[in-house]
Amino acid sequence: MDEKKVPVLLKTNGSSGSVYTPKAPEQTEEPEELIHLSQEIEEGNVEYKLVLDPSPERFESLVSQLKWRLSEGQGEALYELGVEDNGFLRGLSTELLEQSKETLRRMAKEVNAEASLVCERSGKDGKVAEMLVRELRDDKYIDVRLAVCGNVDCGKSTLCGVLTRGKLDNGKGIMRANIFNHKHELETGRTSSISQQILGFNTKGECVNHKYTSSLHPPSWGDIIEQSYKIISFIDLAGHEKYLKTTESGMTGHIPDYVLLLVDGNMGATRMTKEHMGLALALKIPLIIVITKIDICPEKVLKQTLNDLTRILKMKCIRKAPLVIENDDELINAIKTINNERIVPIFQVSNVTGLRLDLLIKFLNMIPQRIQWKELKDKKPEVLIDQTYFVSGVGTVVSGTVMSGSIQSDQHLLLGPDDNGQFIPLQIKSLHSKRIPVRQVVAGQTAGFALRTINRSSVRKGMVLVSPELKPKAIWTFIAEVIILFHSTTIHPNYQPVVQCLTMRQSAKIVKIFSKESLKTGDRAEVMFRFLYFPEYLKVGMRIILREGRCKGIGIITKIDCEDTSDQKQGLNSDVDTSTEPQAQPQETNQENSNFEIPPQNDQIVATAENVEASTKSEINTSLIVVRESPSVDVSVNGAGDVLIMKSDQDQSNHFDAVLENQSDSNQRKTNNS
């Protein structure tokens, strides 16, 4: 390993380890082969400039171009100085390069922005500079959310503590103590709840949190936000299998921009690693992989872990291109292609020695915001509730993500739907965002809302706060196009999985399967669902996750507010009052505007012998396996739960065909083997 990448360590008298101080950007040596960048495109926030030495008339045109790039990047733009439009690294002399930098800084001042140097590299005739331009904002900041997940004991909470506190770990997990929420988490060392931490960067790209490393008290969130231009919100999720539903809620309800998947260098890609990876792929959230504990990982084992991850990502079902980040050139390429669904950056870090942590911090500084919240700020307000509290002296408080519009104090909204499908009018008493009181929150922000005249018992997770102008409706039944990723037998009507959709989680009954009598692993069909206990707030295009035991499925809602005229409607829920069900016409989904892609009809979910070789630690998780196969190929499951391939003309005697029948009297399910 390159010793030049080891950060500077300053010893302290405390027991919290060493203070981590990233090095300033180094000028790399001239490479043997020059890197040729991709062709410059008109869209996006990346601009190539060979040299900036304009006339006064040309200067105004360049300022207008800078405004366009900043609007494309939601306040951020990346300038490549010394690069031709075709992406060739021509390079500039020292004098011309400094002159171009100064011109860019003057351009930035014209649009109330600031330009800072990211790094320099060699070109054919001189040096090439990477410049980051950021708008100066008084009361706004860019919030990028990262869901931190991975197998248990891979260092998720420790990495969050090291990054946000600016100090290295002592090898015994001392930095994770600052992240945990509960006492039993401190005792066991395992996260069981969702914890949030923030990392701030100012306009110059400096980490705000690390300015307080010598202070006896850590900075408050208000201090960090006041000095920050960009906030990285870490959503620390649980890694143990028994807390999987908590992890699912964090990845669906908190609307992360990216998933930071941590992998233990010694353990490699375990079953839970693949489970979390499959969940991110199903939700179409870009992946960022971080391999930890490389200081105690033998080189041979680390190489094997990298090979396993590369093999999994390159499988036909996933088709991702891994990019191992080891220098600034690879870092810049990863930043430019992070929104490309095929690129997966891979970092290798150590929380104890600080090895290559500087690359990860630099990457977080420049990572763009994926979700375009700016387009949703002018719409009617809508908030997804993910947690409820009771605060003495304040009353009922709910927290959630603002999905659209803006909300102010004393604003009147609707809360619902309740158990009867009604929406209750209420008034917002006060607002808090990032632990500081605010007057207004807009789309993309997570906030706490103090509610007037509402008891906490009347509020539950999955409810929404919406504008009365939206005229929201409570939904009992809906139709979704689903794909069964894994089930040991078959699925029939009256089957009752748990449906997870954003912050909502409730059991639902399959009322009808269209075009098929039953579903098994790899099948795709439109299915009508009916909630068992109370209605929910749903919209066409929302993604759902199905789970019951080891059964996993994904889908997208295509119709809502459906009328169920079948006799099965009088089954288990015959005692439920359906008078609150709206009688509007079903809403069709717009495939052009939907960001969810259903695989082609001939796609099957299978694991072949070649796929199984992709992991030496455990079996391939079938939630990752979506490969193109002939429709004549059937899927079966052995006793260990492994997915196998069987041709349709082979003996099917080993297949289990379980029919789940609903008994309305005893509410028990019975499995009959056929």
Order of alpha helices (4+ residues) and beta strands (2+ residues): beta-beta-beta-alpha-beta-alpha-beta-beta-beta-alpha-alpha-beta-alpha-beta-alpha-beta-alpha-beta-alpha-beta-alpha-beta-alpha-beta-beta-beta-beta-beta-beta-beta-beta-beta-beta-beta-beta-beta-beta-beta-beta-alpha-beta-beta-beta-beta-beta
